[in-house]
């Protein structure tokens, strides 16, 4: 499995014997190109947008001119995305906020709007477009979302207590906008502008580090409303055709180490608290051998009993889901 993910190492090294979900994975003493710098004590003060911007190679940086021209350029890049080794993010500069609706319309006319996710940074007049290669991406995000929804509904009294949000766009502070792949919010958040409590982000060939910056965006800018982001990384080995041979899931939350004295420098930070790799035989490798994927009740809901059990997916359930994905894409 390590070879399948190349140099994409764990975001943290975990403590030997960490057996409970509440024991966060600790910071790694070494870094490489796939490490995640947003940790307690990190000196990196850049925004998630500028961090992600720094990962995008020059050939995928565009200057906005016309909406039609941009739509045609992006359509070509979507077709190239599956065979890309540098990822599926495109940066566009010189985009005024008033141009976003026109770009949206142009993408719809080119038939590519559903294959693009927008992240907009008003202070920089810049747009990052994450490209999705159609069916493979949608199958993974939607199938995982359905399983989460069914798991919630399996508990007595929870049917029709949450709303699916799909890839709806959310705005932070009137200056930043972003779309996820799938999202959920509790029914108690009745306003159209209310943020999701759980977001799923899926990447097909882009950098795992980029997906982690996507997770950071949701956790930092939702004012505490988004409580968990599940990122799914699918790794492609390009031969004669693209073959999916590894899936990685990471669960990100805002976390403050309870063992440390609370100061400004030890405030809660985006933290990967669960991760799993699943190979094409359905073998699950979690950071903790006995671990299930757990979504705490109050990650989804704002009200309800404090002692409600989490929505847990056993390793057998994760394996079954992954084998379904592999079968559908083979």
N, C-alpha and C positions, 0 to 999 in steps of 0.2 A: 504493500500500500504506500509506503514512503516514496517509492519510485514513481508511482502513478501521480503523486502530487508534486513531483519535482522538489523545488526548494521551498515549498509552502509549509513551513513548520507550524507547530502549535503556537497560538497567540501567547500562551504562558506555559511554563513547566508546572506540573501539578505536584502537590506535596505527597510524598509516599504515605499511603494509609488514609488519604482523604476519602472518607466513606459517606459523607452526607453532602447533599446539594448545597447546604449553607456554607460549606468550606470552599471558599473561592480559590481558583487556580492562581498561583502566585506568579510574580513577574520573573521572566527569564533573565539570566545574567548576560546573555549574548543576543545579538540582533543580526538579522539578515534582511533581504529584500522583501520578505513576506511577514516580518514581525509587525505587530500593531503598536504604535507608540503611545496610544492614549491610555496611560496607566496612571495609578496613583503616584504622584511625585514626578510625572513627566513635565519637562520644561517646554514642550511643544504647545504654543499658544495659538497656532493657526486654526482657522475654522475648518470644519469637516470638508467644506467645498474646496478651499484652497489646498488642503491635503490631497484630495482626490484629483484636483487639477494638476498637481505635480506629478501624478502617475501617468498622465496621458502623453504619449509621444508626439513629437512635432508634426508628423504626417497626419495626425488626427486632431490638429488644432485648425479651426476655420475662422475666417473673418466674415461676419454677417454682411450681406449685400442686399439680396432680395429673398423673399419668402419662397418663391418658386425655385430659384437657384439652389437654396439650401435644401429644399425638399428633394430635389433631384440628386444632390450630392449624398444626402443621407440614404436615399434609396439604393444607390450604388454600394455604400458602405455596409448596409444591412446584408446585401448579397455576398459581401466579402467576409462577413463577421465569423461564419463557421470555420473558415480556414485561417483566422487571424491568431497569431501567437502573442500579440501585444494587447489583446483584449478588445472589448466592444464598447468603449466609451469614446465619445467625440465631444470636444470642447468648442464652443462657438462664442467669440467675443463680439462686442459692439451691438448687443441686443438690448434695446430699450424695453421696459416692461410693457409698453403699449404694443410692441410687435408680437408678443406671445400669442395672442388670439389669432393673429394672421398666420403665424407659423403653424399653429394647431390646424387651421383650416386648410393650409397648403398640404400638410401631411395627410389629412383626410382625403383630399382630392387625389393624392398620389397613391392612396391605399396603404399607407405605412404607419398610420397613427397608432395602431394597436401593437406595433413592433418597436415602439420607442417609449422611454420613460424620461420625463423632464425633471431636472433639478436646476432651479434658477436662483442666482445670487444678485439681488438688486444693486447693492453697493458697488459691484464690479461690472454691472451690465453684461453679465456672462451667463451662458447656459451650458450645462453638461447634459448630453443625451446618451442614455444607456440603451444599446440596441439589443433586441431579443430576436433570436432566429426562429420565430414562429412556433410550430407545433412542439418541438422538444421543450422549449422554455415553458410554454403554457401548460403542457401536460404535467410537468413537475410541480409548478406553483399551484395549479388548480387541484391536483390530486392530494397534495399535502393539506391544502386549505379544507377540502371536503372531509378529510380524516379528522382534522382538528374540530370542525363543526359537529361531526357525528359524535366525537368523544364528549364534547360539552353537552349535547342533547341526550346522551346516555344517562345523565344524572337526573334524578327525579326533580321536576319543577323548573328545569332550565330550558326547555323548548320555548322558542320565541322570546328569549330574554336577551338576545344579541342581534346585531345587524352586520351583514356582510358589506364591505365597502369596495371590494375589488381594487382597481388601480386609481381610485379617486385622488385628486390633487389637494394638498393642504398647504396653507400659507402661514408663515411664522413672522410675526412683528411687521407685517405689511411689506416686507422686503425680500423674503425668501419663500420659494415654493418647491414642492417635491411630490412625486408620485411613487408609491410602492407597487409591488406586484399583487399582493393580496393583503387585506386588512380586516380587522374585526373591532367593533366597539360595542359596549353594553347598551341595552335599550334605554337605560336611564340617561344617556347622553342623547337627548332628543333633537338638538339643534344641528342643522346641516353642516355647520362649521366645526362641530365637536370633533376632536382628534380621535384616531383609533387607539385602542389599548394594546393591541397586538398587531405587528406588521411582519409579513413574510417577504423577503427579498431573495430572488433567485438569479444566479449568474451562470452562463453557459461556458464561456471561454475566457471571461475577463479575470483580472487579478483578484485573488481572494482578499488582498489588502484593500482594494477598492470597495468590495462588498462590506468590509468592516467599517469603512468611512461612511458608507450609506447607513449602516446601523447607528453609528455615532450621531449622524444628522437627526434621525428620529428621536433618539433619547435626549439629546441636548436641547432641541428647539421646540419640543411639545409641551414644555412647562410641566413635566411630570405626568402627562396624560398617556403617552406611549410608554408602557412598562416593560415590554419585551419585544425584541426583534429577533426572528429566526432567519438566519441566512443559510442558503443552500448553494453549495458550490458543486458544479458538475465539471468533471475534468475530461477533456477530449484528447484522444490520441489520434492524430491525423495520419492515415495511411492512404489507401486507395479511396476510402470513404471515412467519415468521422465515426468513431466508435466510442460510446460512453462506457467507461470502465471503473469509475469511482464517483461516489457521492459523499459530500461532507456537509454536515449540519452543525451550526454554531448558534447558541442561544445567548443573546446579549441583553444585559440589564444594567441600570444604574446601581452601583454597589459601593458601600463604604465599609471598610474592614472594621468590624466591631471591636477588634482587639487593640486598635490604635486610638490614641487620644484625638478627639475631634478638633481640628484646626482648619483654617482656610485651605491649607495645602492637602488636607486629608478629606476633602469633601467627596461625595459620591462621584464616581467616574464610570463611563461605559466600560463594562467588564464582561468578558466571555466566561460564563459560569457552567456551561455544559457544551461538550462537543462530541461528535460521532463521525466516524468514517464507515461507509458501507461499500463493500466491493461487489463485483458483478456476480458473485456466488451467494450474495446475501449475508456475508459474514460482517457482523457489526463490531467495530472497535471503538469503544467509548473511552473518555479520559479516565473513568473509574470502572473497572471490570464489572461491578454489580449494578451499574447505573441504568435507570430508565430515563427517558426524556420527560421532564416534569414541567408543566405550565401551572404555576400557582393560581388558585382560584381568584385571588385579588389582582392577578396580572390581567385578567379579562374583565372582572366586575369591580365596580366602585363600592358596592354595598353587599351585605350578606354576612353569614357567620364567619368568624375569624378562624375557626377550626375546620373549615371545609377541606376535604382532601384535594390534592392537586389533580389536574388532568394529566394522567401519566400514560406514556407509550412505552411498553416493554421493548426489549431488544428484538423479540420475536415479531412484534408489530412493525417496528422499523424495518426489519428484514423483509417482511411481507410487502410493505410499501415499495421498498427499493426494487425488489424483484418484479413487481408490477410495472415500475417505470422502465427497467431494463427490457422487459418483454415487449412493452409497447414501442420502444425505440429501436429494437433490434431489426 
